[in-house]
Amino acid sequence: MLNTRKLTLERQFFLDDFDSLSAEAQRQVTDLVAGLKASGVIIPPQIDAK
């Protein structure tokens, strides 16, 4: 348990909703997010190494 990551309630809700999507819809969301990251619109959060 000491090496587990904190998961916010908002992120858990997002992941639950994402899991409820069809495989095609999940692929579309994944492709959209990848495109936004590549264009610099979304900046991935920094992970603290503790």
C-alpha positions in Angstrom: 0.0 0.0 0.0 2.9 2.4 0.5 3.6 2.6 -3.3 0.1 3.2 -4.4 -0.9 6.3 -6.2 -3.6 8.7 -5.0 -6.7 8.6 -7.2 -9.0 11.6 -6.9 -12.7 11.1 -6.8 -13.1 13.0 -10.1 -10.5 10.8 -11.8 -12.3 7.7 -10.5 -15.6 8.9 -11.9 -13.9 9.6 -15.2 -12.4 6.2 -15.4 -15.7 4.6 -14.4 -17.5 6.5 -17.2 -14.7 5.7 -19.7 -15.0 2.0 -18.9 -18.7 2.1 -19.6 -18.1 3.4 -23.2 -18.1 1.0 -26.2 -14.7 0.0 -27.5 -15.1 2.3 -30.5 -16.0 5.3 -28.2 -13.0 4.5 -25.9 -10.7 4.5 -29.0 -12.1 7.9 -30.1 -11.6 9.4 -26.7 -8.0 8.0 -26.5 -7.2 9.3 -30.0 -8.7 12.8 -29.1 -6.6 13.0 -25.9 -3.4 11.9 -27.7 -4.0 14.6 -30.4 -4.5 17.2 -27.7 -1.3 16.2 -25.9 0.7 16.2 -29.2 -0.5 19.7 -30.0 0.4 21.0 -26.5 -3.2 21.8 -25.5 -3.0 19.2 -22.7 0.2 19.0 -20.6 0.5 15.8 -18.7 0.8 16.3 -14.9 4.1 15.8 -13.2 4.4 12.7 -11.1 6.2 13.2 -7.8 8.8 10.6 -7.2 8.8 10.1 -3.4 
